Amino acid sequence: MGASGGALPPGRYAYDAVRHRVHRRGPAPAGPPDGTLVVLTVNARRTVSHYGHRALPLLLLDAGHAVAALVSAGAAGMTLAADGALLSAAAGLPGPARWQDAWPGTTPQHPLAAVAIGPDGGDPGAALARWAACPPGEAPQPEPGAEAASPALGRTWRALDAAASAAGPGGWTTPTARTPDSTLLSRRSAPPPLSGAPSPEDLAQVLARAAGALPAGPRWCVATGGAHPGLLHLAPDGSGRAHRPVLHRLASGDARPTLAAWAAGQGWIAEAGAVLLAYGCPEDADAPGIRRDHLTAGHSVGLAQLTAAELNLTSRPVGSWQRADLGAALGGPAGRDWIVHGLALGRGDQP
Ligand SMILES: Cc1cc2nc3c(=O)[nH]c(=O)nc-3n(C[C@H](O)[C@H](O)[C@H](O)COP(=O)(O)O)c2cc1C
């Protein structure tokens, strides 16, 4: 993580999420690149102790949401696919293979993404390489028990190592329009129930924000109830006249009760006004593919949640999917189209 300009002198700074503070990790390269480069890493320990073997997708989705929050605040570029060793070096961290030797008694952090904040038109890939060439930062104080790992934590660390390995520096994407500060500051996940069906126009806008966020990644649809329950997706209107895709029916019938069962039995989902769904990530996906689909889904749902807030809809992400084989339920082959992420939606004007 680097910073130059602003209130902090140039250098590497680490954010401590528990204490909500930054502390200096080390110096910047001589003549540091302009702007700030943020490397997002995950510390899997607390998530695994809460969710066990279900922690991996949640860690990836959460990281995607964090990227969405940063890019919505005006980032100039982001990468969800850069090699983990490169990201670790840029953040001044030991790579996973050297962690215990270099920083004994500390919990490994796994890098997943990077975001460049200002200036527009800079070269964030070059900035990442400059930071990566800088010597590693100072080791934090060892913590008692930091090296102890349950079998589930050890498996999650290995899966994160595998997910972060990539062939190269990863492509950089220039984020689309920034979100007004007032929306960023007021966005909250609504507590259930999320009552009231959003209008088709609003659903189309939320779907379009999610589906259009990045060129690759999962596919998208929305489950609705009401008089004509079904699954809707965006597709060309067929007339050749419309410039924008429009809502089309993918399937009929109320999917929400099944979604509630698949989401670890969260019954309130069966009553939600609508549920946006990201699906894909086949069961034979390799580790980088799992990373890509989940980071993309988290990022895109993060942006879709901001669109929902702008439309005065209530919303709540849903990440606890278990054996949610949407493709097979729609009559396709098994194991190809798993639900990766969701966003329950309601009408903000409902009691
Ligand atoms: C990746 C992800 C998965 C989530 N999964 C669930 C879920 O399965 N059930 C639920 O009730 N809330 C879920 N949430 C909502 C969080 O509990 C909520 O975002 C968190 O309490 C923070 O509140 P905020 O969104 O208002 O900042 C999820 C949030 C994220 C980012």
The ligand as a MOL file (V3000), in Angstrom:
LIG
                    3D

  0  0  0     0  0            999 V3000
M  V30 BEGIN CTAB
M  V30 COUNTS 31 33 0 0 0
M  V30 BEGIN ATOM
M  V30 1 C -20.1870 -10.5750 0.6550 0
M  V30 2 C -21.3530 -10.3390 1.5780 0
M  V30 3 C -22.1960 -11.3780 1.9110 0
M  V30 4 C -23.2860 -11.1630 2.7670 0
M  V30 5 N -24.1250 -12.2040 3.0510 0
M  V30 6 C -25.1860 -11.9900 3.8630 0
M  V30 7 C -26.0930 -13.0470 4.1360 0
M  V30 8 O -25.9330 -14.1680 3.6320 0
M  V30 9 N -27.1480 -12.7780 4.9500 0
M  V30 10 C -27.3690 -11.5250 5.5030 0
M  V30 11 O -28.3480 -11.3390 6.2320 0
M  V30 12 N -26.5070 -10.4980 5.2340 0
M  V30 13 C -25.4360 -10.7090 4.4370 0
M  V30 14 N -24.5900 -9.6640 4.1470 0
M  V30 15 C -24.9040 -8.3180 4.6650 0
M  V30 16 C -23.9630 -7.9310 5.7750 0
M  V30 17 O -24.3480 -8.5440 6.9720 0
M  V30 18 C -23.9310 -6.3990 5.8770 0
M  V30 19 O -23.4260 -5.9170 4.6730 0
M  V30 20 C -23.0380 -5.9830 7.0260 0
M  V30 21 O -23.7530 -6.1790 8.2090 0
M  V30 22 C -22.5730 -4.5380 6.9220 0
M  V30 23 O -23.6440 -3.6750 6.7910 0
M  V30 24 P -23.6680 -2.5500 5.6410 0
M  V30 25 O -23.7990 -3.2560 4.3310 0
M  V30 26 O -24.8570 -1.7020 5.9750 0
M  V30 27 O -22.3630 -1.7920 5.7150 0
M  V30 28 C -23.5170 -9.8670 3.3130 0
M  V30 29 C -22.6420 -8.8190 2.9720 0
M  V30 30 C -21.5800 -9.0410 2.1120 0
M  V30 31 C -20.6870 -7.8910 1.7460 0
M  V30 END ATOM
M  V30 BEGIN BOND
M  V30 1 1 1 2
M  V30 2 1 2 3
M  V30 3 2 2 30
M  V30 4 2 3 4
M  V30 5 1 4 5
M  V30 6 1 4 28
M  V30 7 2 5 6
M  V30 8 1 6 7
M  V30 9 1 6 13
M  V30 10 2 7 8
M  V30 11 1 7 9
M  V30 12 1 9 10
M  V30 13 2 10 11
M  V30 14 1 10 12
M  V30 15 2 12 13
M  V30 16 1 13 14
M  V30 17 1 14 15
M  V30 18 1 14 28
M  V30 19 1 15 16
M  V30 20 1 16 17
M  V30 21 1 16 18
M  V30 22 1 18 19
M  V30 23 1 18 20
M  V30 24 1 20 21
M  V30 25 1 20 22
M  V30 26 1 22 23
M  V30 27 1 23 24
M  V30 28 2 24 25
M  V30 29 1 24 26
M  V30 30 1 24 27
M  V30 31 2 28 29
M  V30 32 1 29 30
M  V30 33 1 30 31
M  V30 END BOND
M  V30 END CTAB
M  END
